Amino acid sequence: MKEYIFKQYLDNVLEHLSISLEDLFQKTQLRNIVEGRQMLYYLCSERGMRITEIKTYMEKFGYKTSKQSILYGISKAKEIIDNDSDYQYIVKKLENIEL
């Protein structure tokens, strides 16, 4: 069930931030790509997924990351969301997934 939710959040992040699947899962420091990953981590954690679950789902797409990187990404996403009303709006839209 949680993997389905992960995939729904993934699809929503890709669509709303206009990022391709390949771009999101490449090792890059481009801001929009990094913020997309961070947003995905944040949404999953807010939904109650454990860090290890998020890490496992990311690895299924070929993206290897550490637990520390995911935790850092979640904290950065919270920072961005708290200070940017545009991101607050996007998160509200992204959180509404069909189950």
Residue pairs with C-beta under 8 A, 6 or more apart in sequence:
2 47
2 49
2 53
3 57
4 99
5 44
5 47
5 49
5 97
5 99
6 44
6 49
6 53
6 54
6 57
8 97
8 98
8 99
9 40
9 43
9 44
9 47
9 94
9 97
10 21
10 24
10 40
12 43
12 93
12 94
12 97
13 19
13 24
13 36
13 39
13 40
13 43
13 94
14 20
14 21
14 24
14 36
16 90
16 93
16 94
17 32
17 35
17 36
17 39
17 90
19 32
19 33
19 36
21 61
23 33
23 36
24 33
24 36
24 37
24 40
24 63
25 58
25 61
25 62
25 63
26 33
28 34
34 73
35 77
35 80
37 73
38 73
38 74
38 76
38 77
38 80
39 77
39 87
39 90
39 91
39 94
41 54
41 70
41 73
41 74
41 77
42 73
42 74
42 77
42 78
42 81
42 91
43 91
43 94
43 95
44 53
44 54
44 57
45 51
45 54
45 74
46 95
51 67
51 70
51 71
52 67
54 70
55 65
55 66
55 67
55 70
58 64
58 65
58 70
80 87
81 87
81 88
81 91
